[in-house]
Amino acid sequence: MSDDRVVLVTGGNRGIGRAIAARFVAAGYRVAVTARSGEGPEGTLTVRADVTDAASVDAAFTEVEQQLGPITVVVANAGITKDTLLLRMSEDDFDSVVDTNLGGTFRVVKRASKGMLKARWGRVILISSVVGLYGSAGQINYASSKAGLVGFARSLTRELGGRGITANVVAPGFIETEMTAELPEEKKAEYKKAIPVGRYASADEVAGVVAWLASDDAAYISGAVIPVDGGLGMGH
């Protein structure tokens, strides 16, 4: 069944998004990624898109639909950070992060829902973060945007659950990506100590959960928050 399903992964040119796209390619899906720069992994179609701009999102979807067919699996992964403490956080620091991470998800999923309704089948998978529910000093903008995805997925489940469309949230913890590679060694050791499993995850471990949520096996799971965090955020 996967070979006629089209997946779009936003921010699929690096890190977790790239691993997710590669996993779907390996599973036989037709896969497109959006990227502001760079390319997706081998076997994907890369389209330029700025998730803060609805016209740009619409153009990207149209291009994918013309080349690959209707999109019925969407993975909203594109995100940015602008970390600083609340008292130093500017309006722009807050607004730009929320507009990309939460507003971008709104624009992408709204556009994707049209094709899913027509197909009466769809998978919406939102990439949040352990920080969304656990909190993190210096990340009020990021944590707010990622927590908002939970309410988004649950409201979408109530709206579209009867049409064969599921909406779920994956909340990764610390993952070995380019972003975490830049952390100072002592910070890395400190974070690792807080993780019960005692290590960071690989991006592939997140990708495996996302691919499963897109499968027919996960048809009865919707509105769920699935942590992939080694126990860091337990109960949050």
Backbone torsions as a table, in degrees:
resi	resn	phi	psi	omega
1	MET	NA	-31.8	-173.0
2	SER	-64.2	-26.1	-172.7
3	ASP	-69.3	-15.3	175.3
4	ASP	-109.4	13.9	176.4
5	ARG	-101.4	136.4	-176.8
6	VAL	-107.3	128.5	-178.9
7	VAL	-111.3	137.4	169.8
8	LEU	-119.4	125.0	177.5
9	VAL	-112.9	119.1	177.4
10	THR	-81.8	144.4	-177.0
11	GLY	63.6	44.1	-173.2
12	GLY	-94.2	15.8	-176.7
13	ASN	-93.1	-12.4	179.0
14	ARG	-155.3	169.3	172.5
15	GLY	57.2	-137.8	-175.8
16	ILE	-62.9	-41.9	-178.7
17	GLY	-60.1	-41.0	179.1
18	ARG	-65.0	-42.8	179.1
19	ALA	-64.0	-38.0	178.7
20	ILE	-64.3	-46.8	-179.9
21	ALA	-60.0	-44.4	-179.5
22	ALA	-63.0	-38.2	179.4
23	ARG	-63.9	-41.4	179.1
24	PHE	-67.4	-37.9	176.3
25	VAL	-60.1	-46.4	-179.3
26	ALA	-62.5	-29.3	-179.4
27	ALA	-86.0	0.9	173.8
28	GLY	93.5	8.6	176.3
29	TYR	-78.2	160.8	167.1
30	ARG	-88.4	127.4	-167.8
31	VAL	-127.8	132.4	171.7
32	ALA	-121.7	150.5	174.1
33	VAL	-127.8	148.0	168.8
34	THR	-99.1	147.6	177.6
35	ALA	-154.2	144.2	173.5
36	ARG	-79.9	-27.8	175.5
37	SER	-153.5	165.3	180.0
38	GLY	77.1	-178.4	-175.8
39	GLU	-126.4	155.6	173.6
40	GLY	-76.0	175.6	180.0
41	PRO	-66.6	167.2	-179.8
42	GLU	-55.1	137.6	178.5
43	GLY	92.3	-0.3	179.0
44	THR	-109.3	157.7	170.4
45	LEU	-96.2	124.9	178.3
46	THR	-100.6	127.8	175.6
47	VAL	-122.2	144.9	178.1
48	ARG	-79.3	134.3	176.2
49	ALA	-157.0	143.0	172.2
50	ASP	-112.4	111.0	-172.9
51	VAL	-69.2	-8.9	177.1
52	THR	-86.1	1.4	-175.7
53	ASP	-128.2	111.3	-174.8
54	ALA	-60.2	-37.2	-179.7
55	ALA	-66.1	-38.1	178.3
56	SER	-65.7	-41.5	178.1
57	VAL	-63.3	-44.8	-179.2
58	ASP	-61.7	-43.0	-179.9
59	ALA	-63.6	-40.1	178.9
60	ALA	-63.5	-45.1	178.6
61	PHE	-61.0	-43.8	-178.8
62	THR	-60.5	-42.5	179.6
63	GLU	-62.6	-44.2	-179.7
64	VAL	-65.6	-43.6	-179.6
65	GLU	-60.7	-39.6	-179.7
66	GLN	-68.2	-37.0	-175.1
67	GLN	-89.2	-34.0	-173.6
68	LEU	-117.8	-23.9	-176.3
69	GLY	115.0	-179.1	-176.5
70	PRO	-64.0	136.7	-179.7
71	ILE	-84.5	122.0	177.4
72	THR	-119.3	-4.2	172.8
73	VAL	-125.8	121.4	177.6
74	VAL	-123.0	131.2	177.6
75	VAL	-115.6	108.6	-178.9
76	ALA	-88.1	101.4	-172.3
77	ASN	-120.7	-21.5	-175.1
78	ALA	-58.8	131.2	-179.8
79	GLY	-161.4	157.5	177.3
80	ILE	-132.5	163.9	172.8
81	THR	-128.4	148.8	169.6
82	LYS	-142.9	79.5	-170.1
83	ASP	-77.7	131.3	171.0
84	THR	-170.1	157.7	-179.1
85	LEU	-67.2	152.4	-174.7
86	LEU	-48.8	-47.5	-174.0
87	LEU	-68.2	-18.5	177.8
88	ARG	-101.0	-7.6	-173.7
89	MET	-75.3	124.5	178.7
90	SER	-82.3	165.9	174.9
91	GLU	-56.4	-41.5	-178.2
92	ASP	-68.0	-38.7	176.5
93	ASP	-56.4	-41.8	-178.5
94	PHE	-74.5	-53.2	-172.9
95	ASP	-62.9	-41.5	-175.5
96	SER	-67.2	-38.2	179.3
97	VAL	-69.0	-44.3	180.0
98	VAL	-67.3	-38.5	-178.2
99	ASP	-68.1	-34.6	177.5
100	THR	-77.0	-52.5	-170.0
101	ASN	-75.8	-39.9	-178.2
102	LEU	-100.9	-48.7	177.6
103	GLY	-62.1	-39.3	178.5
104	GLY	-62.0	-40.0	177.3
105	THR	-63.2	-42.4	177.8
106	PHE	-57.6	-48.6	-176.9
107	ARG	-64.7	-43.3	-176.9
108	VAL	-68.0	-46.3	-175.8
109	VAL	-71.5	-36.0	176.9
110	LYS	-59.9	-45.7	-180.0
111	ARG	-67.5	-37.9	-178.4
112	ALA	-69.5	-31.3	-172.6
113	SER	-64.0	-26.6	-179.7
114	LYS	-60.5	-49.2	-179.6
115	GLY	-67.4	-35.1	-179.8
116	MET	-67.8	-39.6	179.0
117	LEU	-64.0	-40.0	178.9
118	LYS	-63.9	-40.6	-178.7
119	ALA	-79.6	-14.5	-172.5
120	ARG	53.7	36.3	178.2
121	TRP	-160.1	135.4	177.5
122	GLY	-170.4	156.3	175.9
123	ARG	-132.0	118.6	174.9
124	VAL	-109.6	120.1	-178.4
125	ILE	-125.5	118.3	-175.8
126	LEU	-104.9	128.4	-179.4
127	ILE	-92.5	107.7	179.5
128	SER	-98.2	-138.0	-179.5
129	SER	-166.1	151.1	173.1
130	VAL	-54.6	-30.9	-179.2
131	VAL	-63.5	-27.1	-178.7
132	GLY	-59.1	-34.1	-178.3
133	LEU	-111.9	-23.9	-176.6
134	TYR	-87.1	-31.0	-177.4
135	GLY	84.3	158.2	179.3
136	SER	-160.1	124.3	178.4
137	ALA	-59.2	135.1	179.8
138	GLY	87.1	3.2	-177.1
139	GLN	-131.5	37.8	-179.6
140	ILE	-59.2	-40.1	179.1
141	ASN	-66.1	-48.1	-177.3
142	TYR	-66.9	-47.3	-178.8
143	ALA	-62.1	-40.2	178.5
144	SER	-62.7	-43.9	-179.0
145	SER	-65.2	-37.4	-177.7
146	LYS	-78.1	-33.2	174.8
147	ALA	-67.0	-35.6	179.8
148	GLY	-59.7	-27.3	-179.9
149	LEU	-64.6	-27.0	179.8
150	VAL	-67.6	-48.3	177.0
151	GLY	-62.8	-35.0	178.8
152	PHE	-62.1	-52.4	-176.8
153	ALA	-63.2	-38.1	-177.3
154	ARG	-72.9	-36.1	176.1
155	SER	-68.6	-40.2	178.7
156	LEU	-63.8	-38.7	176.7
157	THR	-59.5	-41.6	179.1
158	ARG	-68.9	-32.2	179.8
159	GLU	-77.1	-43.5	-167.8
160	LEU	-117.3	1.5	-176.3
161	GLY	-57.0	-30.7	-178.4
162	GLY	-80.4	-1.2	-176.8
163	ARG	-108.7	19.6	178.9
164	GLY	77.9	17.7	-178.1
165	ILE	-113.4	128.2	176.0
166	THR	-109.8	154.6	178.0
167	ALA	-137.9	119.4	-177.6
168	ASN	-135.1	162.1	-178.5
169	VAL	-117.9	131.9	171.6
170	VAL	-108.2	128.3	-176.0
171	ALA	-116.3	90.1	178.3
172	PRO	-70.1	151.5	170.5
173	GLY	-93.6	-134.3	179.3
174	PHE	-81.1	123.2	-176.3
175	ILE	-118.9	144.2	175.9
176	GLU	-75.0	97.4	177.5
177	THR	-135.1	180.0	177.5
178	GLU	-59.6	-34.2	-177.7
179	MET	-66.8	-45.3	-178.9
180	THR	-75.5	-25.3	179.5
181	ALA	-61.5	-24.9	-177.7
182	GLU	-80.7	-9.1	-178.7
183	LEU	-68.5	144.9	174.4
184	PRO	-63.9	149.8	-175.1
185	GLU	-53.9	-43.6	-177.2
186	GLU	-66.8	-32.4	175.6
187	LYS	-65.5	-44.2	180.0
188	LYS	-59.1	-43.8	-179.5
189	ALA	-64.6	-39.8	179.8
190	GLU	-64.2	-45.4	179.2
191	TYR	-63.7	-42.2	-177.9
192	LYS	-60.7	-36.9	179.5
193	LYS	-61.6	-30.3	-177.6
194	ALA	-81.0	-12.0	-176.5
195	ILE	-93.0	115.8	-177.9
196	PRO	-53.5	-35.8	-178.6
197	VAL	-74.3	-16.6	171.5
198	GLY	80.4	17.5	177.2
199	ARG	-156.9	164.6	171.4
200	TYR	-78.1	161.7	174.5
201	ALA	-88.9	158.7	168.2
202	SER	-88.9	153.9	177.8
203	ALA	-59.4	-29.9	179.2
204	ASP	-63.6	-31.4	179.4
205	GLU	-68.2	-32.3	174.4
206	VAL	-72.2	-42.9	-178.2
207	ALA	-59.0	-37.6	179.8
208	GLY	-62.9	-38.8	178.7
209	VAL	-68.5	-41.9	179.3
210	VAL	-62.3	-45.4	-179.2
211	ALA	-62.5	-38.0	178.4
212	TRP	-65.5	-41.9	179.2
213	LEU	-61.6	-28.2	180.0
214	ALA	-81.4	-10.8	-174.1
215	SER	-83.9	168.7	177.6
216	ASP	-67.1	-23.7	178.4
217	ASP	-62.0	-24.6	-175.0
218	ALA	-102.1	21.3	-174.5
219	ALA	-61.7	-24.2	-175.6
220	TYR	-102.6	13.5	178.1
221	ILE	-109.6	118.5	178.1
222	SER	-152.1	144.7	-177.9
223	GLY	74.5	16.0	-177.5
224	ALA	-92.7	152.5	170.5
225	VAL	-113.0	114.9	-176.9
226	ILE	-107.5	111.2	179.1
227	PRO	-79.2	140.5	171.9
228	VAL	-127.3	73.3	-166.4
229	ASP	-137.3	13.0	177.7
230	GLY	62.8	21.3	177.8
231	GLY	91.2	1.7	-175.7
232	LEU	-58.6	-44.2	-173.7
233	GLY	-102.2	23.5	-171.3
234	MET	-44.1	126.5	174.0
235	GLY	84.9	-4.4	-178.7
236	HIS	-90.5	NA	NA
